[in-house]
Amino acid sequence: MTGEAGPRPGVPGGERGATAVADRVVAKIAAQVAREVLGRFTESVRHVPPGRRTPRVNTSVRRAPERNTAGPDGESAAGPRVVLGEARLRITVELGYPSDIGAQCAAVRREVTERLRTLAGMQVSDLAVSVGRLHTVYARHTDRERVR
């Protein structure tokens, strides 16, 4: 086993495998990014209980249509940035109140879109951020029972 293998013939671009990104992976990336973004808003984070800080993400991924745009050198005509598919996301977050709800939702929308494009090669066609629950200091009565 000391001999070297000879050069392998190149496989044409159209016969190579394709990269597919699963819905679950896109959802995990989006949830992690949303959690990071919301962590920057300290006035809101301190009101949300620790078990409620993970956003819920519903996603639908559509694979990009196969293109036969390979140039003579094997690179795609679009350049190094290849879109692997299109994602539609719905992210439900729980926020502290009072806080700037619009700024938090806009930051989540912006960062998730950019990071999915960078990390997964996905183009986000539809992204809805909804607030599932607002948490206030006054509503947290964990040590008290309901009085009738």
Secondary structure, 3 states (H helix, E strand, C coil): CCCCCCCCCCCCHHHCCCCCCCHHHHHHHHHHHHHHHHHCCHHHHCCCCHHHCCCEEEEEEEECCCCCCECCCCCECCCCCCCCEEEEEEEEEEEECCCCHHHHHHHHHHHHHHHHHHHCCEEEEEEEEEEEEEECCCCCCCCCCCCC
